[in-house]
Amino acid sequence: MCYGQQRPFSRDTPSPPRAVRSPNDDNAVAVEDLRGRLAETEARLTRARAREAELNRRLDEMKRFVSVMEIIETYLLRRFREQQDYVSRLFSTSRK
C-alpha cells in the first residue's frame, strides 16, 4: 500500500497539533458571523424599502393617469351625446 507523502498512522507517531480554540474565540467568530448576516439583512431591507417607495410612486402615478382618463372619457361621452342630440334635432327639423 502506498501512502504518498504521508506516513501511515501509528500509535507511536504523535498526531499533528490541532488549533486549540477557546470558547471566547468561538463566540467572537459567531458574533462576527451574526454581524455580517445582520448587515446583509439590513442592506436587503434598505433595498426592499427603496423598491417599495418606487412602486408606491408608480402606483400613485398610475392612479392619477386613470383619473385623468376617466375625466376625459366622461367629457368625450358627454360631447358625443350632445353631438348625437344636435344631429338628431337637425334631421328632425329638416324632415318637417
C-alpha positions in Angstrom: 0.0 0.0 0.0 1.3 3.4 -0.9 0.7 6.5 1.3 2.4 9.1 -0.7 3.9 11.9 1.3 2.0 10.9 4.4 3.2 8.3 6.8 0.8 5.6 8.0 -0.9 6.3 11.3 0.6 4.5 14.2 0.3 5.0 18.0 4.0 5.7 18.1 3.8 8.8 16.0 2.4 11.9 17.6 -0.6 13.5 16.0 -0.1 16.9 14.5 -1.0 19.8 16.9 -4.6 21.0 16.5 -5.5 24.6 16.6 -6.9 25.0 20.1 -9.8 27.4 20.2 -11.1 28.8 23.3 -14.8 29.4 23.9 -14.1 33.2 23.5 -12.7 32.6 20.0 -15.9 30.6 19.1 -18.0 33.4 20.5 -16.1 36.1 18.6 -16.4 34.1 15.3 -20.2 33.6 16.0 -20.6 37.3 16.8 -18.8 38.4 13.6 -20.9 36.0 11.6 -24.1 37.4 13.1 -22.9 40.9 12.5 -22.2 40.1 8.8 -25.6 38.5 8.4 -27.3 41.5 10.2 -25.5 43.8 7.8 -26.7 41.8 4.8 -30.3 41.7 6.2 -30.2 45.5 6.7 -28.9 46.1 3.2 -31.7 43.9 1.8 -34.3 45.7 3.9 -33.0 49.0 2.7 -33.3 47.8 -1.0 -36.8 46.5 -0.3 -37.9 49.8 1.2 -36.5 51.7 -1.8 -38.3 49.3 -4.1 -41.5 49.7 -2.2 -41.2 53.5 -2.3 -40.6 53.3 -6.1 -43.6 51.0 -6.6 -45.8 53.3 -4.5 -44.7 56.3 -6.5 -45.5 54.4 -9.8 -48.9 53.3 -8.3 -49.8 56.9 -7.5 -48.8 58.0 -11.0 -51.0 55.3 -12.5 -53.9 56.3 -10.3 -53.6 59.9 -11.5 -53.4 58.7 -15.1 -56.6 56.6 -14.6 -58.3 59.6 -13.0 -57.4 61.8 -16.0 -58.6 59.1 -18.4 -61.9 58.8 -16.6 -62.4 62.6 -16.7 -61.6 62.5 -20.5 -63.9 59.6 -21.0 -66.8 61.4 -19.2 -66.1 64.5 -21.2 -66.0 62.7 -24.6 -69.1 60.7 -23.8 -71.0 63.9 -22.9 -69.8 65.6 -26.1 -70.7 62.6 -28.2 -74.3 62.6 -26.7 -74.5 66.4 -27.3 -73.5 65.9 -30.9 -76.0 63.0 -31.3 -78.7 65.2 -30.0 -77.7 68.0 -32.3 -77.7 65.8 -35.3 -81.0 64.2 -34.3 -82.5 67.7 -34.0 -81.1 68.7 -37.4 -82.6 65.7 -39.1 -85.9 66.0 -37.3 -86.3 69.7 -38.2 -85.3 69.1 -41.9 -88.0 66.4 -42.3 -90.8 68.7 -41.3 
